[in-house]
Amino acid sequence: MQTSDFALVRGLADTRATLTEWNERPGPVVARWVAGAFAIAVALLFSVWLIAVVSVPDRGVAFLNLGDQPDIGQVLHVVGRNSLVLALHAMACVAGFIAGSSLPLEAQRHSGARRWVHEKAGPLAIAFVVAATTFSLVTQALVLGAGAASLAAQLDIGPGLLLIGVLPHALPELVALFLPLAAWMIASRQRDWHELLAATVVTVLLAVPVLVASAFVEVYISPGLLRWLAG
């Protein structure tokens, strides 16, 4: 068996062992992820509010479902949009697993310059994930903030009241989206890279039903709530 094959087998063994350990006491593990994801979601919402306050609203922007009859097609649109973000955050977990767990094992089958490259590839890959994730969060804050400013202007309410109106779907949606990212942050701080493949699977499985439920709330409930807040 080559070292590269061993790295794969070792990774699968670590994943099975991690899942078995978590299955015995799932509460503390999930609670840490949810707490981390909640903190990120609150920080993002606060950033969105700040950006919305200082942004110039675009009253010509049309917003999905505010004036239309809600239907399942709109729910699928929201789920599809959020699935892309969830996939990005899940890939951060996978990349962390490869960079922090698999690459060090793969480096053992090389020597000299090639070994040095493999040893340095892990930290570089982790740095790239950090940069890509930061870019994603900043982009989301800017886009959502500008959209919130425009929607608040159309409804003739303040950005703060607007965010209160979307909290029933936005907060659980964001927490679900950030579960893989929270798992990545916790594992990276503790250098438990071998747990990240298991974390990818579990956090995605936890996030999907929450995202579907949040999409139904966003399409069928939130527009009416916003119109009620607007008077």
Sequence and secondary structure as in RCSB ss.txt:
>XXXX:A:sequence
MQTSDFALVRGLADTRATLTEWNERPGPVVARWVAGAFAIAVALLFSVWLIAVVSVPDRGVAFLNLGDQPDIGQV
LHVVGRNSLVLALHAMACVAGFIAGSSLPLEAQRHSGARRWVHEKAGPLAIAFVVAATTFSLVTQALVLGAGAAS
LAAQLDIGPGLLLIGVLPHALPELVALFLPLAAWMIASRQRDWHELLAATVVTVLLAVPVLVASAFVEVYISPGL
LRWLAG
>XXXX:A:secstr
  HHHHHHHHHHHHHHHHHHHHHHSHHHHHHHHHHHHHHHHHHHHHHHHHHHHHS   TT   TTSSS   HHHH
HHHHHHHHHHHHHHHHHHHHHHIIIIIHHHHHTT  HHHHHHHHHHHHHHHHHHHHHHHHHHHHHHHHHHHHHHH
HHHHHTS HHHHHHHHHHHHHHHHHHHTHHHHHHHHHHHHT GGGHHHHHHHHHHHHHHHHHHHHHHHHHTHHHH
HHHHT 
